[in-house]
Amino acid sequence: MKTNWSQIFGQLTMVAQLGLSLATPLLMCLLICYLLTSRLGLGVWIYLPGFILGLGSSAMSGYKMYLSVMKKEEKEKKDRGFSSNKHI
């Protein structure tokens, strides 16, 4: 049984990147909300729009990553296509 470590590590990297891409925008928005409440004295209500914006940007980031992976797989599938009449 031959294991293709390159593919395994590539997939593991993609999962880690997806996790970071989903968590980072939400955490950044909540950090900004914290700074707004502690430094400028805004109310706690600011966390609600910040949370919604963070979730929206996380969803958009995940969707863009999904599109890039699908485009890459489509390109690889097209490159592997069968051609019986190839000339150099």
N, C-alpha and C positions, 0 to 999 in steps of 0.2 A: 504494500500500500504506500503510494507516494503522496506526500503532503505538499501542497503548493503554498509555502509560507508567505510568498509575496502577496498572493491574493488574500490570505487570512489577515495579514497586517494591514493591507490596504482597506479591507472592510472594517477592521477595528478602528482605524484612523477615521474613516467616514462616520462611524457611530459616535466617536468622541467629538468630532467636529460638529456633528448635529446637536449633541447635548450642549456644547458650549454656545452654539448659535441660538439655541432656544432659551438658555438660562441668562445669558449676558444682557440682552435688551431689557428684560424684566427687572433684573437686579440694578441696572443703571438707572432706570426710571424710578425705582423705589429709593435709591440713594439720593437722587435729585429731590424727590419729595421730602426725604428726611432733612436735607440741607435747607430746603425752603421753609420747613416748619421750625427748625431749630435756629436758623440765622435771621430769617425775615419775620418770624412770628406768625406765619399763616396757620390757619386751622388744620385740624387733622383731616378735614374733608378733601384736602389736596391728594391724599393717598388713593382715593377712588379713581379720579381721572388718570393718575399716574399708573395705577395698576392696569387699567383698561388699555392705555397707550402701550404699556410694556407687553401685554398679551398680544396686542395687534401687531406690534413690531416683531415679536417672536414668531408669530404665525407667518408673517410675510417672509422672514428670514428662512424659516423652514420650507416654505413653498418655493422660494428661489433655489434653495439647495436641492429640493426634489426635482425641479426642472433641469438643473445642471446635470444631475446624475442620470436622468432619463435621456438627455441629449447625448451624454457620453456613451451610454449603453446603446443608443440607436446608431451612433457613429461606429462603434465597435461591431455591431451586428451587420452594418452595411459593409464594413471592411472585410468581414469574414465571408461575405457572399460567395456563392459558387459560380465559377465561370469556366466553361469547358473549352472556350475558344479564345484564350489569351495569347496575344502575340507580343513579342518584345520589340 
